[in-house]
Amino acid sequence: MAGGGVFKLVKPNKRPQATDIQAAAAWGVAAFTTAVWIVQPFDWVKKTFFEKAEPEN
């Protein structure tokens, strides 16, 4: 099983606790937020979600 190696890194013969999963999720959100802050794709977000497409005739 490929995922079994991850459990061995945490603690031998012990599964990750809910706190470990929450911490990983929080770090993921922080990393995503930082990436968006660095790239700042506001023009793409504005064009994609907020501008209405003009109907074709």
N, C-alpha and C positions, 0 to 999 in steps of 0.2 A: 504494500500500500504506500503510495507516494506521500500522503499526508502524515504518515506515522512518524517520520523523522522530525517534524515540527514539535510533536509532543515530547520527544526525547530531549529536545533543547530546553524546553521550559523547566521540567523537573522529571527525573526518571520515574516512570510508571505512574504519572499523574497528569490528568487532563487540565487544560487551561480553565481558570475560574472565570466567572462572569466579569470580574473586575479587569482581567486581562483583555477580554474581548471589548469591553467599554474603552479601555485605554487605547487599544489598537484603532477602534473606530474614531476616537477623538483625534489621534495623530493623523489619521487619513483625512478627516475634515480639515485639520489645520494645514496639511500639505496641499490639499486642493485649493483652499482659500489663498494660500501664499502663491501658488502657481497662477491663479486668476489675477491676483493683485500685481504680480510681476508682468504678466502678458497684457493684461487689461484689454480684452477683446470687446470693448463697448460698442464699437461701430457694427461688428458682426451681430452682437446681441440685439442692438436696436433694429437692424435690418431684418433679422430673422423673426423676432417676436413682437415688435411694436409697430412696424410700418405695415400698412395694409397693401397687399398686392393690387396693382391696377388690373381691372378686368380686360381680357382680350376681346377685341371686336370681331 
